[in-house]
């Protein structure tokens, strides 16, 4: 059960806002974790009582030490545990008896190490739960709270971060130390840092909920290696993202092993699509590297979120301006031309040989004064939401003077300003950083940063959407499922699959069957040419793979020949089997699409939509979302395809009925919600047509697994 925000805050305050801290395993030996952690707490000038605990030392760091936490005369809010792994559970029990509210277990040797360690961790969690405590770790780096009322650095690292308004959650202790060090160099300050290690009790979900209401935190950064409960993360992150931006480095994009799948959806879901879908649906900004994490954090920490995706570049070098333009356009940003009024202003002081366009190239001789005048004119142009000054220093130009003029020009603007100083050393760049203007070495980094933030802005401004419920016939579907399971089959295809779709209001073409060429010709004449013929018996899951489908048959002669050809492709039949084919009316016109679902072991049902044919087979132009779908998310799925213009009308072609496509996705989403026995679903193809009546599912398959009863 998910805990309320107030309860989480109350419980975690004992860890992040303690009035007293016991360091159990404190040491006098330099270089030891016990010594360095205690040292860091004291150096940071923690605003509370500190109690070293070590049975063999009466005094540590000039402070009276105690044999056990039970010997401490005062109450203890937080215990930092740094003892051998075999002793951690006993120490935790003593903390429980003492009435300690929170634990930070730095000791390693638990579930990250072995089966024995996993058992040890289970025992530790049991003790923590028994006494109603909360725990970070084990196997963690520690925690930091830079609030002046707290000043807690309960880590064993060498860096105490600069105070700021960025909260940082990391699963990796080593990454936590590296990121704190790099952030300090870049001038990024933290409000709170938490290394959660094995997250045996407190997880990233708990910390997200905590930081949501933390008055000292405006931005949340995360380094994640895996999700404990991704479905809870979805709910919490969606709430938090509406209030505070979340930027995540999630490792593990590579495919570790091919997943055996019998559907397009299952095969295409083998990569990191579940994580991407989760982040897209919750407004979380995902970046690929720690460097990109800082790029985005620096922009969010120092500049306003742009109101839109319109960018203007001001530069003294044409090449970097072109590189930046290419990167911005390829990232989905826009670069409108300068307004006539702005051009008129610029021509008063910029030489005629300059480029009065966007990018605005002032030529190489431009210095501080030119940057200042140009930026002053551009910032007043309402065509832009963001401005990128790019400076490449000639020998004759004073880079510090340029930096000062850039700042003076834009210091009063509400537009987003991100600077790029290429090969300019550190003097000018440091000046701008000190004045809250982020500086990037290469223009591509600026473009990627703006595009990442723009995606968040678009999510933030979009409606939340609703999960729709349609009137359907669940009983019809259950009968088909029961019939399938009773027969021992794991797949529902053909007429049964069409029956499921129709029961949920998804338009689908019916089948008619024939057992001879003559019968097939008769059926085709009744349906009306042209027709499609598919092998029906023996049952084949992937008919196209064996040449089991023949299309655009336009006469009795072609139908009879197709029947004979398909029969020859099958070869010998099993005893008792009789060859048969299924015929359907061939839908002409429209665009082939594919819809489906596969079960991700972490995220549950993943819904998929894409264009059919080569777009799914070769280009893999598909989009995924975690079920259930809202109407807004279904719309985004469709629009996110690179081939989306083919649906809206290409080279004069009419647009398909997108409302029917979206509704079909939502009906499929409801089917997946209502029946958890489906492990994979493919509707392939679904013909999307301009005409509502011509929008039809042509084929479908459902993979069913028997549900265990308890």
JOSULGI-V909217 format. One record per residue. N is the residue number from 0. RES is the residue in one small letter. PHI is phi in whole degrees, 0 to 359 (none if undefined). D_FIRST is the distance of its C-alpha to the first C-alpha in Angstrom with 2 decimals. Layout:
BEGIN
<<N | RES | PHI | D_FIRST> <N | RES | PHI | D_FIRST>>
END
This chain:
BEGIN
<<0 | x | none | 0.00> <1 | x | 284 | 3.78> <2 | x | 278 | 6.32> <3 | x | 290 | 9.51> <4 | x | 299 | 12.53> <5 | x | 295 | 14.58> <6 | x | 292 | 12.50> <7 | x | 299 | 12.39> <8 | x | 297 | 16.08> <9 | x | 297 | 16.99> <10 | x | 292 | 15.65> <11 | x | 280 | 17.21> <12 | x | 299 | 20.37> <13 | x | 295 | 21.38> <14 | x | 267 | 21.66> <15 | x | 265 | 23.12> <16 | x | 227 | 25.03> <17 | x | 285 | 26.15> <18 | x | 264 | 29.30> <19 | x | 209 | 30.16> <20 | x | 227 | 29.72> <21 | x | 252 | 30.79> <22 | x | 258 | 31.87> <23 | x | 269 | 31.78> <24 | x | 109 | 34.23> <25 | x | 301 | 36.32> <26 | x | 221 | 39.67> <27 | x | 262 | 43.18> <28 | x | 277 | 43.77> <29 | x | 300 | 44.03> <30 | x | 90 | 41.93> <31 | x | 281 | 39.37> <32 | x | 297 | 35.69> <33 | x | 297 | 35.75> <34 | x | 284 | 38.77> <35 | x | 292 | 37.78> <36 | x | 295 | 34.33> <37 | x | 299 | 35.94> <38 | x | 301 | 38.75> <39 | x | 295 | 36.48> <40 | x | 298 | 34.72> <41 | x | 287 | 38.17> <42 | x | 296 | 39.75> <43 | x | 287 | 37.02> <44 | x | 61 | 37.93> <45 | x | 307 | 34.53> <46 | x | 272 | 34.53> <47 | x | 183 | 33.55> <48 | x | 274 | 34.59> <49 | x | 237 | 34.71> <50 | x | 234 | 35.04> <51 | x | 291 | 36.21> <52 | x | 234 | 35.47> <53 | x | 200 | 37.90> <54 | x | 294 | 39.69> <55 | x | 256 | 42.85> <56 | x | 229 | 43.42> <57 | x | 285 | 44.31> <58 | x | 221 | 44.29> <59 | x | 224 | 42.54> <60 | x | 58 | 43.35> <61 | x | 66 | 45.43> <62 | x | 241 | 42.44> <63 | x | 303 | 42.30> <64 | x | 254 | 40.00> <65 | x | 235 | 38.34> <66 | x | 292 | 38.17> <67 | x | 221 | 34.52> <68 | x | 293 | 31.80> <69 | x | 293 | 32.49> <70 | x | 276 | 35.98> <71 | x | 294 | 34.95> <72 | x | 288 | 36.27> <73 | x | 264 | 33.91> <74 | x | 288 | 30.15> <75 | x | 234 | 28.24> <76 | x | 277 | 25.27> <77 | x | 230 | 24.99> <78 | x | 243 | 26.32> <79 | x | 265 | 27.47> <80 | x | 255 | 27.90> <81 | x | 224 | 30.79> <82 | x | 233 | 31.99> <83 | x | 306 | 32.77> <84 | x | 306 | 29.79> <85 | x | 293 | 30.89> <86 | x | 259 | 30.58> <87 | x | 297 | 27.24> <88 | x | 298 | 25.19> <89 | x | 296 | 27.95> <90 | x | 295 | 28.03> <91 | x | 298 | 24.26> <92 | x | 296 | 24.74> <93 | x | 298 | 27.62> <94 | x | 297 | 25.51> <95 | x | 297 | 23.03> <96 | x | 294 | 26.06> <97 | x | 285 | 27.42> <98 | x | 92 | 24.40> <99 | x | 295 | 23.71> <100 | x | 275 | 20.62> <101 | x | 221 | 20.28> <102 | x | 236 | 21.74> <103 | x | 238 | 23.18> <104 | x | 263 | 24.30> <105 | x | 277 | 27.14> <106 | x | 307 | 28.45> <107 | x | 253 | 28.37> <108 | x | 102 | 28.81> <109 | x | 242 | 25.33> <110 | x | 297 | 23.56> <111 | x | 285 | 25.73> <112 | x | 249 | 28.84> <113 | x | 191 | 28.88> <114 | x | 296 | 27.40> <115 | x | 297 | 28.44> <116 | x | 294 | 26.66> <117 | x | 296 | 23.40> <118 | x | 296 | 23.78> <119 | x | 296 | 24.56> <120 | x | 291 | 21.39> <121 | x | 300 | 19.28> <122 | x | 296 | 21.21> <123 | x | 298 | 20.70> <124 | x | 298 | 16.90> <125 | x | 298 | 17.23> <126 | x | 294 | 19.53> <127 | x | 301 | 17.42> <128 | x | 293 | 14.47> <129 | x | 302 | 17.14> <130 | x | 261 | 18.54> <131 | x | 68 | 15.52> <132 | x | 272 | 16.93> <133 | x | 239 | 15.68> <134 | x | 222 | 17.69> <135 | x | 257 | 19.16> <136 | x | 107 | 20.88> <137 | x | 289 | 22.62> <138 | x | 62 | 25.50> <139 | x | 236 | 25.28> <140 | x | 268 | 27.95> <141 | x | 119 | 26.66> <142 | x | 224 | 25.87> <143 | x | 220 | 28.05> <144 | x | 224 | 28.01> <145 | x | 271 | 31.31> <146 | x | 306 | 30.96> <147 | x | 297 | 34.26> <148 | x | 280 | 32.62> <149 | x | 241 | 30.84> <150 | x | 52 | 32.84> <151 | x | 251 | 30.73> <152 | x | 238 | 31.61> <153 | x | 264 | 29.91> <154 | x | 231 | 30.91> <155 | x | 250 | 33.89> <156 | x | 275 | 35.11> <157 | x | 263 | 38.35> <158 | x | 245 | 37.09> <159 | x | 255 | 35.82> <160 | x | 293 | 34.77> <161 | x | 294 | 36.40> <162 | x | 289 | 34.53> <163 | x | 198 | 33.13> <164 | x | 238 | 30.28> <165 | x | 249 | 28.56> <166 | x | 267 | 25.27> <167 | x | 229 | 25.20> <168 | x | 243 | 22.47> <169 | x | 224 | 23.91> <170 | x | 275 | 23.01> <171 | x | 257 | 26.70> <172 | x | 294 | 28.45> <173 | x | 298 | 31.83> <174 | x | 293 | 30.86> <175 | x | 298 | 29.55> <176 | x | 296 | 32.96> <177 | x | 295 | 34.87> <178 | x | 291 | 33.01> <179 | x | 297 | 33.45> <180 | x | 294 | 37.10> <181 | x | 294 | 37.68> <182 | x | 298 | 35.96> <183 | x | 296 | 38.28> <184 | x | 294 | 41.26> <185 | x | 274 | 40.19> <186 | x | 81 | 39.64> <187 | x | 268 | 35.90> <188 | x | 256 | 34.16> <189 | x | 250 | 30.63> <190 | x | 269 | 28.60> <191 | x | 212 | 26.02> <192 | x | 233 | 25.88> <193 | x | 223 | 23.16> <194 | x | 264 | 23.81> <195 | x | 263 | 20.56> <196 | x | 53 | 22.39> <197 | x | 282 | 20.41> <198 | x | 43 | 17.09> <199 | x | 293 | 16.13> <200 | x | 235 | 13.69> <201 | x | 281 | 13.95> <202 | x | 247 | 14.04> <203 | x | 297 | 15.80> <204 | x | 296 | 12.70> <205 | x | 299 | 12.28> <206 | x | 289 | 16.03> <207 | x | 299 | 16.26> <208 | x | 297 | 14.17> <209 | x | 292 | 16.46> <210 | x | 289 | 19.57> <211 | x | 306 | 18.96> <212 | x | 257 | 20.06> <213 | x | 285 | 22.42> <214 | x | 293 | 25.88> <215 | x | 270 | 27.65> <216 | x | 244 | 26.11> <217 | x | 251 | 27.39> <218 | x | 226 | 26.79> <219 | x | 238 | 24.24> <220 | x | 251 | 25.56> <221 | x | 221 | 23.70> <222 | x | 244 | 25.10> <223 | x | 242 | 22.77> <224 | x | 251 | 23.71> <225 | x | 199 | 20.63> <226 | x | 255 | 17.04> <227 | x | 282 | 14.21> <228 | x | 223 | 11.75> <229 | x | 297 | 14.13> <230 | x | 288 | 12.17> <231 | x | 292 | 9.80> <232 | x | 302 | 13.19> <233 | x | 303 | 14.75> <234 | x | 295 | 12.77> <235 | x | 290 | 13.12> <236 | x | 297 | 16.66> <237 | x | 298 | 17.84> <238 | x | 290 | 17.15> <239 | x | 292 | 18.70> <240 | x | 298 | 21.65> <241 | x | 289 | 22.78> <242 | x | 251 | 23.35> <243 | x | 223 | 24.24> <244 | x | 293 | 25.59> <245 | x | 242 | 23.82> <246 | x | 239 | 26.22> <247 | x | 231 | 25.23> <248 | x | 260 | 27.34> <249 | x | 248 | 25.59> <250 | x | 283 | 27.77> <251 | x | 94 | 28.27> <252 | x | 284 | 29.95> <253 | x | 287 | 32.43> <254 | x | 272 | 32.27> <255 | x | 276 | 32.08> <256 | x | 194 | 32.93> <257 | x | 287 | 33.88> <258 | x | 271 | 31.44> <259 | x | 290 | 33.31> <260 | x | 219 | 32.84> <261 | x | 253 | 34.93> <262 | x | 229 | 34.23> <263 | x | 301 | 35.00> <264 | x | 300 | 31.36> <265 | x | 297 | 30.33> <266 | x | 293 | 33.27> <267 | x | 283 | 32.75> <268 | x | 274 | 29.05> <269 | x | 285 | 30.04> <270 | x | 271 | 30.06> <271 | x | 271 | 27.47> <272 | x | 289 | 26.93> <273 | x | 297 | 23.16> <274 | x | 294 | 22.82> <275 | x | 300 | 25.52> <276 | x | 297 | 23.99> <277 | x | 301 | 20.61> <278 | x | 294 | 22.55> <279 | x | 297 | 24.88> <280 | x | 283 | 22.23> <281 | x | 251 | 20.48> <282 | x | 78 | 23.75> <283 | x | 282 | 23.45> <284 | x | 272 | 26.97> <285 | x | 262 | 27.46> <286 | x | 239 | 30.60> <287 | x | 270 | 32.31> <288 | x | 224 | 33.61> <289 | x | 295 | 33.20> <290 | x | 300 | 36.42> <291 | x | 293 | 34.98> <292 | x | 302 | 31.93> <293 | x | 288 | 34.45> <294 | x | 302 | 36.53> <295 | x | 289 | 33.75> <296 | x | 299 | 32.53> <297 | x | 296 | 36.12> <298 | x | 294 | 36.61> <299 | x | 292 | 33.46> <300 | x | 286 | 34.20> <301 | x | 246 | 37.79> <302 | x | 229 | 38.33> <303 | x | 290 | 36.95> <304 | x | 293 | 35.04> <305 | x | 302 | 37.86> <306 | x | 285 | 38.12> <307 | x | 203 | 39.16> <308 | x | 252 | 40.33> <309 | x | 268 | 44.07> <310 | x | 234 | 45.60> <311 | x | 238 | 49.05> <312 | x | 252 | 50.51> <313 | x | 240 | 53.31> <314 | x | 216 | 55.07> <315 | x | 253 | 58.36> <316 | x | 215 | 58.17> <317 | x | 295 | 58.15> <318 | x | 303 | 56.58> <319 | x | 300 | 53.30> <320 | x | 297 | 53.14> <321 | x | 292 | 53.38> <322 | x | 302 | 50.76> <323 | x | 295 | 48.36> <324 | x | 299 | 49.22> <325 | x | 302 | 48.58> <326 | x | 295 | 45.22> <327 | x | 293 | 44.13> <328 | x | 296 | 45.31> <329 | x | 293 | 43.75> <330 | x | 267 | 40.42> <331 | x | 91 | 40.59> <332 | x | 274 | 41.95> <333 | x | 244 | 45.02> <334 | x | 228 | 48.27> <335 | x | 295 | 50.41> <336 | x | 292 | 54.07> <337 | x | 297 | 55.31> <338 | x | 290 | 56.42> <339 | x | 305 | 60.22> <340 | x | 295 | 60.05> <341 | x | 292 | 58.33> <342 | x | 299 | 60.89> <343 | x | 300 | 63.69> <344 | x | 297 | 62.39> <345 | x | 292 | 62.03> <346 | x | 292 | 65.53> <347 | x | 284 | 67.00> <348 | x | 221 | 66.21> <349 | x | 259 | 65.05> <350 | x | 303 | 67.85> <351 | x | 298 | 68.53> <352 | x | 287 | 67.72> <353 | x | 288 | 64.04> <354 | x | 264 | 61.52> <355 | x | 270 | 60.60> <356 | x | 217 | 57.57> <357 | x | 227 | 53.97> <358 | x | 286 | 53.78> <359 | x | 270 | 56.29> <360 | x | 265 | 58.49> <361 | x | 274 | 60.72> <362 | x | 71 | 62.68> <363 | x | 298 | 62.93> <364 | x | 284 | 65.05> <365 | x | 293 | 62.42> <366 | x | 238 | 61.45> <367 | x | 301 | 59.59> <368 | x | 295 | 61.48> <369 | x | 294 | 60.99> <370 | x | 299 | 57.25> <371 | x | 296 | 57.08> <372 | x | 294 | 59.16> <373 | x | 293 | 57.44> <374 | x | 295 | 53.91> <375 | x | 298 | 55.02> <376 | x | 288 | 56.20> <377 | x | 292 | 53.20> <378 | x | 294 | 50.59> <379 | x | 270 | 52.26> <380 | x | 277 | 52.06> <381 | x | 284 | 49.32> <382 | x | 279 | 49.03> <383 | x | 236 | 46.74> <384 | x | 254 | 43.24> <385 | x | 225 | 43.58> <386 | x | 231 | 46.63> <387 | x | 239 | 47.25> <388 | x | 283 | 50.33> <389 | x | 244 | 51.51> <390 | x | 236 | 54.16> <391 | x | 242 | 56.25> <392 | x | 281 | 58.73> <393 | x | 291 | 62.44> <394 | x | 300 | 64.53> <395 | x | 273 | 66.02> <396 | x | 257 | 62.85> <397 | x | 277 | 61.19> <398 | x | 293 | 57.45> <399 | x | 294 | 56.56> <400 | x | 297 | 58.64> <401 | x | 299 | 56.84> <402 | x | 300 | 53.44> <403 | x | 296 | 54.60> <404 | x | 291 | 55.95> <405 | x | 298 | 52.78> <406 | x | 296 | 50.78> <407 | x | 299 | 53.36> <408 | x | 287 | 53.27> <409 | x | 249 | 49.53> <410 | x | 299 | 48.40> <411 | x | 255 | 48.28> <412 | x | 274 | 46.74> <413 | x | 265 | 43.27> <414 | x | 279 | 43.32> <415 | x | 282 | 41.54> <416 | x | 236 | 44.01> <417 | x | 236 | 43.47> <418 | x | 262 | 46.60> <419 | x | 231 | 47.93> <420 | x | 247 | 50.57> <421 | x | 265 | 51.98> <422 | x | 64 | 54.01> <423 | x | 261 | 54.47> <424 | x | 74 | 53.59> <425 | x | 243 | 51.35> <426 | x | 298 | 53.38> <427 | x | 293 | 52.74> <428 | x | 298 | 49.18> <429 | x | 295 | 48.29> <430 | x | 298 | 49.88> <431 | x | 294 | 47.71> <432 | x | 299 | 44.51> <433 | x | 294 | 45.49> <434 | x | 250 | 45.80> <435 | x | 66 | 42.38> <436 | x | 247 | 43.71> <437 | x | 299 | 42.01> <438 | x | 236 | 44.59> <439 | x | 240 | 44.33> <440 | x | 282 | 46.92> <441 | x | 237 | 46.85> <442 | x | 295 | 46.51> <443 | x | 299 | 44.18> <444 | x | 293 | 41.49> <445 | x | 296 | 41.91> <446 | x | 297 | 41.64> <447 | x | 296 | 38.47> <448 | x | 297 | 36.91> <449 | x | 297 | 37.89> <450 | x | 294 | 36.73> <451 | x | 296 | 33.26> <452 | x | 292 | 32.95> <453 | x | 296 | 34.46> <454 | x | 297 | 31.82> <455 | x | 293 | 29.18> <456 | x | 299 | 31.42> <457 | x | 294 | 31.77> <458 | x | 296 | 28.04> <459 | x | 296 | 27.65> <460 | x | 272 | 30.43> <461 | x | 273 | 29.37> <462 | x | 293 | 27.58> <463 | x | 289 | 23.89> <464 | x | 85 | 24.81> <465 | x | 229 | 23.51> <466 | x | 275 | 22.27> <467 | x | 273 | 25.20> <468 | x | 236 | 25.42> <469 | x | 254 | 28.85> <470 | x | 283 | 30.67> <471 | x | 225 | 30.85> <472 | x | 243 | 31.95> <473 | x | 294 | 29.16> <474 | x | 300 | 31.47> <475 | x | 300 | 34.08> <476 | x | 293 | 31.65> <477 | x | 298 | 30.37> <478 | x | 297 | 34.01> <479 | x | 295 | 34.72> <480 | x | 297 | 31.78> <481 | x | 299 | 32.82> <482 | x | 296 | 36.39> <483 | x | 294 | 35.46> <484 | x | 291 | 33.49> <485 | x | 296 | 36.20> <486 | x | 277 | 38.76> <487 | x | 83 | 36.99> <488 | x | 276 | 36.74> <489 | x | 255 | 33.81> <490 | x | 234 | 35.14> <491 | x | 246 | 35.81> <492 | x | 226 | 38.73> <493 | x | 62 | 41.70> <494 | x | 297 | 41.96> <495 | x | 295 | 38.67> <496 | x | 295 | 36.81> <497 | x | 297 | 38.72> <498 | x | 300 | 37.82> <499 | x | 298 | 34.06> <500 | x | 299 | 34.67> <501 | x | 294 | 36.85> <502 | x | 297 | 34.39> <503 | x | 254 | 32.02> <504 | x | 72 | 34.85> <505 | x | 269 | 35.47> <506 | x | 298 | 39.28> <507 | x | 212 | 40.73> <508 | x | 287 | 44.29> <509 | x | 284 | 45.28> <510 | x | 256 | 46.99> <511 | x | 229 | 50.32> <512 | x | 245 | 51.62> <513 | x | 214 | 55.02> <514 | x | 247 | 56.56> <515 | x | 207 | 59.80> <516 | x | 296 | 61.24> <517 | x | 294 | 63.10> <518 | x | 299 | 60.01> <519 | x | 297 | 58.14> <520 | x | 296 | 60.92> <521 | x | 294 | 60.89> <522 | x | 297 | 57.12> <523 | x | 299 | 57.39> <524 | x | 294 | 60.17> <525 | x | 292 | 58.07> <526 | x | 292 | 55.10> <527 | x | 104 | 57.37> <528 | x | 288 | 58.09> <529 | x | 281 | 56.72> <530 | x | 230 | 54.23> <531 | x | 243 | 51.87> <532 | x | 242 | 52.20> <533 | x | 229 | 49.56> <534 | x | 295 | 49.75> <535 | x | 253 | 48.00> <536 | x | 232 | 49.24> <537 | x | 283 | 48.50> <538 | x | 294 | 44.83> <539 | x | 229 | 44.10> <540 | x | 290 | 40.73> <541 | x | 248 | 42.24> <542 | x | 294 | 45.55> <543 | x | 294 | 46.65> <544 | x | 293 | 46.52> <545 | x | 248 | 49.30> <546 | x | 69 | 51.23> <547 | x | 268 | 50.06> <548 | x | 227 | 50.16> <549 | x | 231 | 53.33> <550 | x | 245 | 53.26> <551 | x | 55 | 55.71> <552 | x | 275 | 57.98> <553 | x | 240 | 60.62> <554 | x | 204 | 63.14> <555 | x | 301 | 63.76> <556 | x | 299 | 65.44> <557 | x | 293 | 62.45> <558 | x | 293 | 60.06> <559 | x | 296 | 62.26> <560 | x | 294 | 62.63> <561 | x | 294 | 58.88> <562 | x | 301 | 58.30> <563 | x | 296 | 60.86> <564 | x | 295 | 59.43> <565 | x | 296 | 55.84> <566 | x | 297 | 57.19> <567 | x | 289 | 59.02> <568 | x | 283 | 55.91> <569 | x | 274 | 54.08> <570 | x | 80 | 56.69> <571 | x | 291 | 56.68> <572 | x | 262 | 54.32> <573 | x | 290 | 52.73> <574 | x | 300 | 54.58> <575 | x | 92 | 53.98> <576 | x | 275 | 52.67> <577 | x | 231 | 54.53> <578 | x | 298 | 54.25> <579 | x | 212 | 52.99> <580 | x | 234 | 51.94> <581 | x | 247 | 49.73> <582 | x | 241 | 51.19> <583 | x | 223 | 49.66> <584 | x | 296 | 51.18> <585 | x | 277 | 51.12> <586 | x | 279 | 49.40> <587 | x | 254 | 51.61> <588 | x | 80 | 50.63> <589 | x | 81 | 47.14> <590 | x | 236 | 44.85> <591 | x | 285 | 43.03> <592 | x | 236 | 39.29> <593 | x | 228 | 36.61> <594 | x | 232 | 33.03> <595 | x | 186 | 30.49> <596 | x | 206 | 27.11> <597 | x | 220 | 26.11> <598 | x | 267 | 22.95> <599 | x | 267 | 21.93> <600 | x | 299 | 20.19> <601 | x | 264 | 17.86> <602 | x | 257 | 17.61> <603 | x | 82 | 18.09> <604 | x | 294 | 20.90> <605 | x | 252 | 23.34> <606 | x | 273 | 25.77> <607 | x | 230 | 29.32> <608 | x | 218 | 32.40> <609 | x | 196 | 35.83> <610 | x | 274 | 39.53> <611 | x | 279 | 41.19> <612 | x | 63 | 44.24> <613 | x | 294 | 44.84> <614 | x | 293 | 42.03> <615 | x | 264 | 39.41> <616 | x | 287 | 41.64> <617 | x | 252 | 43.19> <618 | x | 277 | 41.74> <619 | x | 52 | 38.10> <620 | x | 276 | 37.73> <621 | x | 225 | 34.29> <622 | x | 231 | 31.05> <623 | x | 235 | 27.46> <624 | x | 217 | 24.24> <625 | x | 280 | 20.71> <626 | x | 284 | 20.09> <627 | x | 277 | 19.69> <628 | x | 273 | 22.79> <629 | x | 267 | 23.65> <630 | x | 298 | 27.33> <631 | x | 293 | 27.68> <632 | x | 292 | 26.27> <633 | x | 297 | 28.55> <634 | x | 295 | 31.43> <635 | x | 296 | 30.66> <636 | x | 304 | 30.59> <637 | x | 293 | 34.08> <638 | x | 287 | 35.49> <639 | x | 283 | 34.27> <640 | x | 292 | 36.71> <641 | x | 296 | 39.85> <642 | x | 270 | 41.76> <643 | x | 306 | 40.39> <644 | x | 303 | 43.95> <645 | x | 292 | 45.05> <646 | x | 274 | 42.88> <647 | x | 268 | 44.12> <648 | x | 111 | 47.78> <649 | x | 234 | 49.74> <650 | x | 54 | 53.48> <651 | x | 89 | 53.95> <652 | x | 289 | 51.79> <653 | x | 289 | 49.82> <654 | x | 288 | 46.08> <655 | x | 286 | 43.97> <656 | x | 282 | 41.94> <657 | x | 292 | 38.74> <658 | x | 296 | 37.13> <659 | x | 292 | 37.44> <660 | x | 299 | 36.06> <661 | x | 295 | 33.00> <662 | x | 297 | 32.50> <663 | x | 297 | 32.88> <664 | x | 299 | 30.08> <665 | x | 290 | 27.80> <666 | x | 292 | 28.92> <667 | x | 295 | 28.26> <668 | x | 300 | 24.74> <669 | x | 294 | 24.22> <670 | x | 301 | 25.78> <671 | x | 292 | 23.34> <672 | x | 295 | 20.37> <673 | x | 282 | 22.07> <674 | x | 230 | 23.11> <675 | x | 270 | 21.10> <676 | x | 277 | 24.26> <677 | x | 276 | 25.94> <678 | x | 262 | 25.89> <679 | x | 211 | 28.59> <680 | x | 222 | 30.38> <681 | x | 228 | 33.57> <682 | x | 249 | 35.51> <683 | x | 207 | 38.61> <684 | x | 265 | 40.59> <685 | x | 252 | 39.56> <686 | x | 278 | 42.68> <687 | x | 266 | 42.02> <688 | x | 234 | 45.16> <689 | x | 298 | 46.51> <690 | x | 272 | 47.18> <691 | x | 305 | 44.16> <692 | x | 292 | 45.76> <693 | x | 269 | 46.29> <694 | x | 283 | 42.64> <695 | x | 216 | 41.89> <696 | x | 279 | 39.91> <697 | x | 264 | 42.58> <698 | x | 211 | 40.69> <699 | x | 204 | 37.21> <700 | x | 214 | 35.60> <701 | x | 233 | 32.31> <702 | x | 260 | 31.15> <703 | x | 248 | 29.34> <704 | x | 241 | 27.45> <705 | x | 287 | 27.08> <706 | x | 276 | 23.56> <707 | x | 286 | 22.92> <708 | x | 258 | 22.31> <709 | x | 250 | 20.48>>
END
